Amino acid sequence: MNRRRLITLVTLALAGACSDSIHLGEEAPAWSADFETGNTTQWTLDGNGQQLSSSGGKLVLVGNPVHGGRWAMQTSISPTNNRPSFARLTRARVPQDAYFSLWAYIPARYTIDIYWNLFEFQGRTDPANPDSWSAMWSLNLHHESPGAGAGGDMLWYVYDRMRQRELKPSTPMAAPVGSWFEIRAFVHQATDNTGRISFWIDGSPLVQAVDISTVPSPGMLWSIGSASSGISKAPAEVFFDDAAIVLPP
């Protein structure tokens, strides 16, 4: 992966939210992972990352499809009997203010019973307990209507667990199928009402939330991968490549 990433000017003008302009220009990532080591050590070697999977969840390096280079990560999950299945890579101790970028490839449309999570920020519900990580901001896919067929679009939304609400764009945005696309987010971590979080898909604004707490206690964990409690065509697959954390200028 090119160690210098071009992140373009994006203007946010979402219904019900204040506008925001972000311009990073060319910035060297504070951290990046492109899987060209042939394993997951870029995520885990420094002790800040983990590779996690449940029964029915798998993480496997593959040579096709790839976004760049020789390798990408394939995740697959097989939830059964409404029991969640997951396969994830995580990074802890992420910067208080940062952009998070990831390339993803979904090979087929799936019928999603409730949710399909691909990208997530977690916080500690108990600051004294280092194992109390729980989802706070989940970038998910679903179908707009329950029971929508497998041929229907898979639509993005963000679940804000701290306020138990779904954040959706004013115009529904479907996940690309059969092509690589970029997921990008910005987070300012704050336990008071000075926090901010924004999400983009392929450079297009998805949702944002401003002037709110974004974590219940200091510290945040970034998680990528696949998780669901019910999805058709098991195993459901998604591929990831070229992840980066970039500091604001």
C-alpha positions in Angstrom: 0.0 0.0 0.0 1.2 3.5 -0.8 2.4 4.9 2.6 1.1 8.4 1.7 -2.6 8.5 1.2 -4.5 11.2 -0.7 -7.6 12.1 1.2 -9.7 14.7 -0.7 -11.8 17.6 0.3 -15.2 16.4 1.5 -18.1 18.7 2.3 -20.7 17.4 4.7 -24.2 18.8 4.3 -26.5 16.3 5.9 -30.1 16.9 6.8 -30.5 18.0 10.4 -26.7 18.3 10.9 -24.3 21.2 10.6 -22.0 21.2 7.7 -18.3 20.4 8.1 -15.3 20.6 5.7 -12.3 18.3 6.0 -9.2 18.5 4.0 -6.2 16.3 4.9 -4.2 16.6 1.7 -1.4 14.1 1.6 -0.7 12.7 5.0 1.5 9.8 6.1 -0.6 7.3 8.1 0.0 7.0 11.9 -0.6 3.3 11.4 -1.4 1.1 8.4 -1.9 -2.5 7.4 -2.0 -3.9 3.9 -1.5 -7.7 4.6 1.6 -7.8 2.4 3.4 -9.5 5.3 1.3 -12.6 4.5 -0.3 -12.6 7.9 -2.0 -10.3 10.5 1.1 -9.2 12.3 0.6 -5.5 11.2 -2.6 -5.6 13.4 -1.3 -7.6 16.3 2.5 -7.6 16.6 2.8 -4.4 18.8 0.3 -5.8 21.3 -2.4 -3.3 20.4 -4.4 -5.6 18.1 -6.2 -8.9 18.2 -7.6 -11.5 15.8 -11.0 -12.7 17.0 -13.5 -15.2 15.7 -16.5 -17.2 17.0 -17.8 -20.6 16.0 -18.6 -20.3 12.3 -16.3 -17.3 11.8 -13.1 -17.4 9.8 -10.3 -15.0 8.8 -8.2 -16.2 5.9 -5.6 -14.4 3.7 -6.4 -14.7 0.0 -4.7 -13.6 -3.3 -8.0 -12.7 -5.0 -9.7 -10.3 -4.9 -7.2 -7.8 -3.6 -7.3 -4.0 -3.6 -3.6 -3.7 -4.0 -0.5 -5.9 -3.7 -0.7 -9.6 -3.3 -2.9 -10.2 -0.3 -6.3 -9.3 1.2 -8.2 -10.6 4.2 -11.3 -12.7 3.6 -13.8 -12.9 6.5 -16.7 -15.4 6.5 -19.4 -16.0 9.0 -22.2 -18.6 9.4 -24.7 -17.6 12.1 -27.1 -20.3 13.0 -30.3 -20.4 15.2 -30.1 -16.6 15.7 -26.7 -17.0 17.4 -24.2 -14.4 16.4 -21.2 -15.3 14.3 -18.2 -13.0 14.0 -14.6 -12.7 12.6 -12.8 -9.5 13.4 -9.5 -7.7 13.6 -9.2 -5.0 16.3 -6.9 -2.1 17.2 -6.8 -0.6 20.7 -5.3 2.6 22.0 -6.2 4.5 18.9 -5.6 8.3 18.8 -8.2 10.6 20.4 -8.6 12.4 17.0 -8.1 10.4 13.9 -9.4 9.3 10.5 -9.9 5.6 10.0 -9.8 4.2 6.4 -10.5 0.7 5.0 -11.1 -0.8 1.6 -13.8 -3.5 1.4 -15.3 -5.9 -1.2 -18.7 -7.6 -0.9 -19.0 -10.4 -3.5 -22.7 -10.9 -3.4 -26.0 -9.6 -2.1 -27.2 -11.3 1.1 -30.6 -11.3 2.9 -29.9 -9.7 6.3 -32.3 -10.7 9.0 -31.5 -7.9 11.4 -28.0 -6.5 10.9 -24.6 -7.2 9.3 -21.7 -5.3 11.0 -18.5 -4.5 9.1 -16.8 -1.7 10.9 -17.1 -0.6 14.6 -15.8 1.6 17.4 -16.0 0.2 20.9 -15.6 1.8 24.3 -15.2 0.5 27.8 -18.4 0.5 29.8 -16.4 0.2 33.0 -13.2 2.3 33.0 -11.7 0.1 35.8 -12.3 -3.1 33.8 -9.9 -3.5 30.8 -12.2 -6.2 29.4 -15.4 -4.2 29.4 -15.2 -3.3 25.7 -18.6 -3.0 24.0 -19.9 -1.6 20.7 -20.6 2.1 20.7 -20.7 3.0 17.0 -21.5 0.2 14.6 -21.5 0.7 10.8 -24.0 -1.9 9.7 -26.0 -3.1 6.7 -29.7 -4.1 6.6 -32.7 -4.2 4.3 -35.1 -1.3 4.5 -38.1 -3.7 5.0 -38.0 -6.9 7.0 -37.9 -9.9 4.9 -36.7 -8.1 1.7 -35.4 -10.5 -0.9 -31.8 -11.4 -1.5 -31.9 -9.3 -4.7 -32.7 -6.1 -2.8 -30.1 -3.5 -1.9 -28.2 -3.8 1.4 -28.4 -0.3 3.0 -26.0 1.4 5.3 -26.8 2.8 8.7 -24.9 3.5 11.9 -26.1 2.3 15.3 -25.4 4.6 18.2 -25.5 2.4 21.2 -25.0 5.1 23.7 -28.3 6.7 22.7 -29.9 3.5 21.3 -30.7 5.0 18.0 -30.1 4.3 14.3 -28.5 7.0 12.2 -29.4 6.9 8.5 -28.7 9.3 5.6 -31.5 11.4 4.3 -31.3 9.4 1.0 -30.7 5.6 1.5 -27.2 4.5 0.4 -26.7 1.0 -0.8 -23.5 -1.0 -0.4 -21.5 -1.6 -3.6 -21.5 -5.3 -4.6 -18.7 -6.8 -6.7 -16.3 -3.9 -6.5 -13.9 -2.4 -4.0 -15.1 0.6 -2.0 -13.6 2.7 0.8 -15.1 3.1 4.3 -13.8 6.1 6.1 -14.6 7.6 9.5 -13.5 10.5 11.7 -13.8 10.4 15.5 -13.1 12.9 18.2 -13.2 10.9 21.4 -14.9 12.7 24.2 -16.8 11.7 27.3 -18.5 15.1 27.5 -20.6 16.8 24.7 -17.6 18.0 22.7 -17.3 14.7 20.7 -17.8 14.2 17.0 -18.1 11.3 14.6 -18.5 11.1 10.8 -18.7 8.3 8.3 -18.2 8.2 4.5 -18.6 5.5 1.8 -16.4 6.0 -1.2 -16.0 9.7 -0.3 -19.8 10.3 -0.1 -21.1 11.5 3.4 -23.2 8.9 5.1 -23.9 10.3 8.6 -22.4 12.4 11.3 -23.1 13.3 14.9 -21.6 16.4 16.6 -21.5 18.0 20.1 -22.1 14.6 21.8 -20.2 12.2 23.9 -18.6 9.5 21.7 -17.2 7.2 24.4 -18.5 6.3 27.9 -14.9 6.4 29.4 -11.5 7.4 28.0 -10.2 5.1 25.3 -11.5 3.5 22.1 -11.0 0.3 20.1 -11.4 0.0 16.3 -12.9 -3.2 14.9 -13.2 -4.4 11.3 -14.6 -7.7 10.0 -18.0 -9.3 9.9 -20.6 -10.0 12.5 -24.3 -11.0 12.2 -27.0 -13.0 14.0 -28.8 -14.0 10.8 -27.8 -13.7 7.2 -28.6 -15.8 4.1 -26.2 -17.8 1.9 -23.9 -18.8 4.8 -21.1 -18.4 4.9 -21.4 -14.7 4.2 -18.2 -13.3 2.9 -16.5 -9.9 2.8 -12.9 -9.0 1.9 -10.8 -6.2 3.5 -7.5 -4.5 2.5 -5.4 -1.4 3.0 -6.4 -0.2 6.4 -5.0 3.1 7.8 -5.3 5.5 10.7 -4.4 9.0 9.8 -4.0 12.0 12.2 -5.6 15.3 11.4 -3.2 17.9 10.0 
